[in-house]
Amino acid sequence: MHRKKFALALHSRDVAIGRSNRRSGFDHPRPSLLVLALGALIAGCERDESAPIAPRGADVTTASETRMDPETLTEGKKIFRFDTYGDETFWTDTLRMHEVISKEVSPITALSVGLKVDADALPPEIVAGIKNRTVDLNSPATTVALLKLGAVVGVVGTVEGNTLTRVGITCALCHSTVDNSFAAGIGHRLDGWPNRDLNPGAIIALSPAVTPAQRLVYNSWGPGMYDPRFNIDGLNMPVVIPPAFGLRHVKREIYTGDGVVSYWNAYVAITQMHGHGHFVDSRIGVDINNPPDLVSAKLEALRAYQFSIDAPEAPAGADKAAAQRGRAVFNGVAKCASCHLGDAKTDVNANRLHDPDEVGQDAAYALRSATKLYRTTPLRGLWHPPQLKGPYFHDGNATTLEAVVAHYTQLLGLTLTADQRADLVAYLKTL
């Protein structure tokens, strides 16, 4: 999960088990837990202790190492869409989000913070009721009914009678959206697409377990942004939610290239979604153990399904002549192809990462990572409105593709005419 895949965070370095973080000014109670020794995890075998120890199966690199049979893909699709890895213990027992949803979150409110509704999960009578306005979209009870139907993308609720008793989240919360075919925010699922409308910070901020200081941080993130390190180091540097499509030929995931796809899936599932499992990476000082392990056995199928999701085709109406000229600019005078190599348009497959100053990015976020460097982002589905239309770079500081071109024109000292810049943007919109 850069998907791919995401989740929401609350506490400090060991948020899943509640260790306090005084550097950030947040203080949370921490129940005692058994933290397994490194030697026990590796069964006495010697290894480089700077390397991460993620759940089994998290080190697989490519699609060629993954079973891609129909049964595995079907299982992976189910995991991606509906598996919480038992994270209800966090979202329900700690954050009490089931109470918040039942009392405060109507469908209108849910849509306003970027949650999506799967139109294919709606029975005909609900569809008719929404159209003729007999279904009350201003009532939290309607949201509970939608959860009972399994219609809220990325949110799984247990509803007994008409009462929401448990709630958890899945990979799809951040890495799926809908095509708006029924209405804004309601339509057919688009798995793997980043939900850039989602405001995860605002959702967490609704929890009664959140302190005023935390609430300020979460509300500062905004739509399409999330900080997957906040609960690790207490710093506040949200990044753009990335896509979980087009991963099949990308060697390392996330902006800093910390690991392969399943490494990041395990990191997110355990440290961010707060699912049950054990994730250790001494490079970033993480050792979170939340038994029993409900993650490891699912990594292969999840990875297979993600590998099966292709990036979207370019939207209709592209200026093909301009894009063709832009491709020549990309491969030539603009020097883009020096880093955006091959079909995946990234040199991470050649084991290259970059110093922040080399790519003109703030070093602060990279310094929180295992590599301290930035990966060349694969160019896939860059522009496909309304779901995909920016922002760009890890921190979203380029709001448009024109701003991306301007950034590198200045950084590399390029001399591009206005027509060349326009053609280059036209080409980028086809990727």
C-alpha positions in Angstrom: 0.0 0.0 0.0 2.0 2.5 -1.3 -0.2 1.9 -1.7 0.6 1.7 -1.8 -1.0 1.6 1.1 -2.1 4.1 3.8 -3.6 4.5 7.0 -4.2 7.0 9.7 -2.0 7.6 12.8 -2.6 9.0 16.3 0.0 8.5 18.9 3.8 8.6 19.2 6.6 6.4 18.1 4.7 3.3 19.2 1.2 4.6 18.6 -0.2 1.2 18.1 0.9 0.3 21.6 0.7 3.8 23.0 4.3 4.9 23.9 4.4 8.6 24.8 6.2 11.1 22.7 7.4 14.1 24.7 9.3 15.6 21.8 6.0 16.4 20.1 4.3 17.5 23.3 1.8 14.6 23.2 1.6 12.2 26.2 -0.3 8.9 26.0 -0.5 6.0 28.4 1.4 2.9 27.3 0.3 -0.5 28.4 3.1 -3.0 28.9 3.7 -5.3 25.9 6.1 -8.1 25.1 8.6 -6.9 22.5 10.3 -9.8 21.0 14.1 -9.7 20.8 15.7 -9.3 17.5 17.6 -12.6 17.9 14.3 -14.5 18.5 12.8 -13.1 15.4 15.6 -14.3 13.2 15.9 -17.7 15.0 19.5 -17.1 15.9 20.7 -16.5 12.3 23.2 -13.7 11.8 22.1 -10.7 9.6 22.8 -7.1 9.0 20.9 -5.4 11.8 20.5 -2.2 9.7 18.1 -4.1 7.5 14.4 -4.1 8.2 12.6 -7.2 9.6 9.1 -7.0 8.2 6.5 -9.8 8.2 7.4 -12.8 6.0 6.9 -12.2 2.3 7.6 -8.5 2.6 10.9 -8.7 0.7 9.5 -9.9 -2.7 10.6 -7.4 -5.4 8.8 -8.1 -8.7 5.7 -9.5 -10.3 7.8 -12.4 -11.6 8.3 -13.5 -8.0 4.6 -13.3 -7.2 1.9 -15.8 -8.1 -0.5 -14.0 -10.4 -3.1 -16.7 -10.8 -6.8 -15.8 -10.8 -7.4 -17.2 -7.3 -4.6 -15.2 -5.8 -5.8 -12.0 -7.5 -9.3 -12.5 -6.3 -8.0 -13.0 -2.8 -5.8 -9.9 -3.1 -8.7 -7.8 -4.3 -10.8 -8.8 -1.3 -7.9 -8.0 1.1 -7.2 -4.6 -0.6 -10.9 -3.6 -0.4 -12.2 -5.2 2.8 -9.4 -6.5 5.1 -8.7 -4.4 8.2 -6.0 -6.7 9.7 -8.0 -6.4 12.9 -7.4 -2.7 13.2 -10.9 -2.2 14.8 -9.0 -2.5 18.1 -7.6 0.9 17.3 -10.3 2.7 15.4 -13.0 1.4 17.7 -11.5 0.8 21.1 -9.0 3.6 21.1 -10.3 6.3 18.8 -14.0 5.4 19.4 -14.8 6.3 15.8 -17.9 4.1 15.8 -19.4 6.6 18.3 -18.4 9.6 16.2 -19.9 8.1 13.0 -23.1 7.1 14.7 -23.7 10.6 16.2 -22.0 13.1 13.8 -21.1 11.7 10.4 -24.0 12.0 7.9 -23.4 11.0 4.2 -23.0 14.7 3.4 -20.4 15.1 6.1 -18.6 11.9 5.0 -18.5 13.1 1.4 -17.2 16.5 2.5 -14.1 14.9 4.0 -13.5 12.8 0.9 -15.0 9.4 1.8 -16.5 7.6 -1.2 -19.5 5.4 -1.8 -19.5 2.3 -4.0 -22.6 2.6 -6.1 -22.4 -1.1 -7.0 -23.0 -2.0 -3.3 -26.3 0.0 -3.3 -29.6 -1.9 -3.7 -32.1 -0.5 -6.1 -34.3 0.9 -3.4 -31.5 2.9 -1.9 -30.5 4.2 -5.4 -34.1 5.2 -6.0 -34.3 6.8 -2.5 -31.2 8.9 -3.1 -32.6 10.1 -6.4 -36.0 11.0 -5.1 -34.6 12.3 -1.9 -36.5 10.0 0.4 -33.1 8.7 1.8 -31.9 11.3 4.3 -28.3 12.2 3.4 -28.1 14.5 6.4 -28.6 11.7 8.9 -25.8 9.7 10.5 -28.2 6.7 10.6 -27.9 6.7 6.8 -24.2 6.4 7.0 -24.6 3.4 9.4 -26.9 1.8 6.8 -24.3 2.4 4.1 -21.7 0.8 6.3 -24.0 -2.2 6.8 -24.2 -2.6 3.0 -20.4 -2.4 2.7 -20.8 0.6 0.5 -18.3 3.1 2.1 -15.0 2.6 0.3 -12.2 1.7 2.7 -14.3 1.6 5.8 -15.6 -1.6 7.3 -18.4 -1.5 10.0 -20.0 -4.1 12.1 -23.7 -3.2 12.5 -25.9 -5.1 14.9 -29.5 -4.2 14.1 -29.1 -0.5 13.4 -26.3 0.0 15.8 -22.7 0.5 14.6 -20.6 -1.5 17.1 -17.2 -1.8 15.4 -15.3 0.1 12.7 -12.0 -0.3 10.9 -10.2 0.8 7.8 -8.7 -0.9 4.7 -6.1 -0.1 2.1 -8.8 1.2 -0.1 -9.5 4.1 2.1 -6.6 6.1 0.7 -5.8 4.1 -2.4 -9.2 3.9 -4.1 -11.7 6.4 -5.3 -14.9 6.3 -7.5 -15.7 7.5 -11.0 -18.6 9.8 -9.8 -20.9 8.1 -12.3 -23.9 8.3 -9.9 -23.1 11.6 -8.2 -20.0 13.4 -6.8 -18.3 10.9 -4.5 -20.6 8.1 -5.5 -19.8 5.7 -8.4 -17.9 2.6 -9.5 -14.7 1.9 -7.6 -11.4 2.9 -9.1 -8.9 0.7 -7.2 -5.4 1.9 -6.9 -6.2 5.5 -7.6 -5.2 7.8 -4.7 -8.1 9.5 -3.0 -6.9 13.1 -3.3 -10.2 14.3 -1.9 -9.7 12.4 1.3 -8.9 14.5 4.4 -7.5 11.9 6.8 -6.4 14.4 9.3 -9.9 15.9 9.6 -11.3 12.4 10.0 -8.9 11.6 12.9 -9.6 15.0 14.4 -13.2 14.0 15.0 -12.1 11.4 17.6 -12.9 12.2 21.2 -9.5 10.6 22.1 -7.6 13.3 20.3 -6.0 16.1 22.3 -6.4 19.8 21.2 -2.7 19.8 20.3 -3.1 16.7 18.1 -6.2 18.1 16.6 -4.3 21.2 15.4 -1.8 18.9 13.6 -4.3 16.7 12.0 -6.4 19.6 10.8 -3.3 21.1 9.2 -2.9 18.3 6.7 -5.7 19.0 4.3 -7.2 16.9 1.5 -5.0 14.3 -0.2 -2.2 14.6 2.4 -1.0 12.3 5.1 2.1 12.0 7.3 3.1 8.3 7.6 5.9 9.2 10.0 4.1 11.4 12.5 3.4 8.6 14.9 7.1 7.5 14.6 8.9 10.8 15.3 6.3 13.3 16.3 7.2 15.7 13.4 4.5 17.1 11.1 5.4 16.9 7.4 2.4 15.4 5.4 3.0 14.1 1.9 0.7 13.5 -1.1 -1.2 10.2 -1.0 0.4 8.2 -3.8 -1.2 5.9 -6.3 -1.2 2.1 -5.9 -1.6 1.4 -9.6 1.3 0.8 -12.0 3.4 -0.9 -9.4 4.2 -4.0 -11.3 7.5 -2.8 -12.8 8.6 -0.5 -10.0 11.4 -1.9 -7.8 11.0 0.3 -4.7 7.9 2.0 -3.3 7.3 5.4 -1.6 9.0 8.7 -2.2 12.2 7.8 -0.3 12.6 4.3 -1.7 12.7 2.6 1.7 11.7 -0.8 0.5 9.7 -2.9 -2.0 5.9 -2.9 -2.3 5.3 -5.5 0.4 7.7 -3.8 2.8 5.5 -0.7 2.6 2.3 -2.6 2.7 3.5 -4.2 6.0 4.7 -0.9 7.4 1.3 0.8 6.7 -0.8 -2.1 7.8 0.9 -2.4 11.2 2.3 1.0 12.0 -0.4 3.2 10.4 -3.6 1.3 10.0 -2.8 -0.3 13.4 -3.5 -3.8 12.2 -2.2 -6.8 14.1 1.4 -7.9 13.3 5.0 -7.2 14.1 7.0 -4.7 12.1 10.7 -3.9 12.8 13.0 -1.6 11.0 16.0 -0.4 13.0 16.9 2.1 10.2 14.0 4.3 11.3 13.8 3.1 14.9 10.6 1.2 14.6 9.6 -1.9 16.5 5.9 -2.3 16.8 4.4 -5.6 17.9 0.7 -6.0 18.0 -0.1 -9.7 18.1 -1.5 -11.9 16.7 -0.1 -11.6 13.2 -2.9 -10.9 10.8 -0.7 -9.4 8.0 2.1 -11.7 6.9 -0.1 -14.4 5.3 -1.9 -11.7 3.2 1.1 -9.9 1.7 1.5 -12.1 -1.3 -2.1 -11.9 -2.5 -2.3 -8.2 -1.8 0.9 -7.5 -3.7 -0.4 -9.6 -6.6 -3.6 -7.6 -6.8 -1.7 -4.3 -6.7 0.6 -5.6 -9.5 -2.5 -6.3 -11.6 -3.7 -2.7 -11.4 -2.5 -0.8 -14.5 -2.2 3.0 -14.5 -5.2 4.6 -16.3 -5.1 5.4 -20.0 -4.6 9.1 -20.9 -8.0 10.9 -20.9 -9.7 11.5 -24.2 -9.1 14.8 -26.1 -5.3 14.9 -25.7 -3.4 17.0 -28.2 -1.5 14.1 -29.9 0.7 16.4 -32.0 1.7 18.5 -29.0 2.3 15.4 -26.9 4.5 13.9 -29.6 6.6 17.1 -29.7 6.7 17.1 -25.9 8.0 13.5 -25.9 11.0 14.8 -27.9 11.5 17.6 -25.4 11.3 15.1 -22.5 13.9 12.8 -24.1 16.1 15.6 -25.3 16.6 19.2 -24.2 14.6 18.9 -21.0 16.8 16.1 -19.8 13.8 14.3 -18.1 14.9 10.9 -19.4 18.2 11.1 -17.6 16.3 10.0 -14.4 12.9 8.9 -15.7 14.2 5.8 -17.4 12.5 3.0 -19.2 8.8 2.1 -19.4 8.3 2.8 -15.7 10.0 6.2 -16.1 12.1 5.9 -13.0 15.8 5.1 -12.3 15.0 3.4 -9.0 14.9 0.2 -11.0 18.6 0.9 -11.7 19.1 1.2 -7.9 19.5 5.0 -8.0 18.3 7.3 -5.4 19.0 11.1 -5.2 20.2 13.6 -2.7 17.5 16.2 -1.9 19.5 19.1 -3.4 20.0 17.1 -6.6 16.2 17.1 -7.2 15.6 20.5 -5.6 13.5 19.1 -2.7 13.4 19.9 1.0 15.7 17.4 2.8 13.5 17.4 5.9 11.2 14.6 4.9 13.9 12.4 3.5 15.9 12.7 6.8 13.0 10.9 8.5 13.3 7.9 6.2 15.5 4.9 6.0 17.4 6.1 2.9 17.7 9.9 3.6 17.3 10.2 -0.2 14.5 10.6 -2.7 13.3 8.2 -5.4 12.6 9.3 -8.9 8.8 9.1 -9.0 7.5 6.8 -11.7 5.4 8.8 -14.1 2.0 7.2 -14.2 -1.5 8.6 -14.3 -0.2 12.1 -13.7 -3.3 13.9 -15.0 -6.8 12.5 -15.2 -9.3 14.9 -13.8 -11.4 15.1 -11.7 -9.6 12.4 -9.7 -6.0 13.1 -10.7 -4.9 16.7 -11.4 -2.1 17.3 -8.9 -0.5 18.2 -6.7 3.0 16.9 -7.5 6.3 16.1 -5.6 6.2 14.4 -2.3 5.0 17.5 -0.4 2.6 18.7 -3.1 4.6 22.0 -3.5 4.0 21.9 -7.3 0.2 22.3 -7.8 0.3 21.8 -11.6 2.4 20.1 -14.2 3.3 23.6 -15.4 4.8 24.2 -12.0 6.8 20.9 -12.2 8.3 21.9 -15.5 9.1 25.4 -14.2 10.8 23.8 -11.1 13.2 21.7 -13.2 13.7 24.4 -15.8 15.2 26.6 -13.0 16.9 23.8 -11.2 18.7 22.4 -14.2 19.3 25.8 -15.9 17.4 24.8 -18.9 16.5 27.1 -21.8 13.0 26.1 -22.9 10.7 28.1 -25.1 7.1 28.7 -24.1 6.1 26.2 -26.8 8.5 23.6 -25.6 7.2 23.9 -22.0 3.6 23.6 -23.2 4.4 20.6 -25.4 6.2 18.9 -22.5 3.1 19.4 -20.2 1.0 17.9 -23.0 3.2 14.8 -23.1 3.2 14.5 -19.3 -0.6 14.4 -19.4 -0.5 11.3 -21.5 1.6 9.3 -19.0 
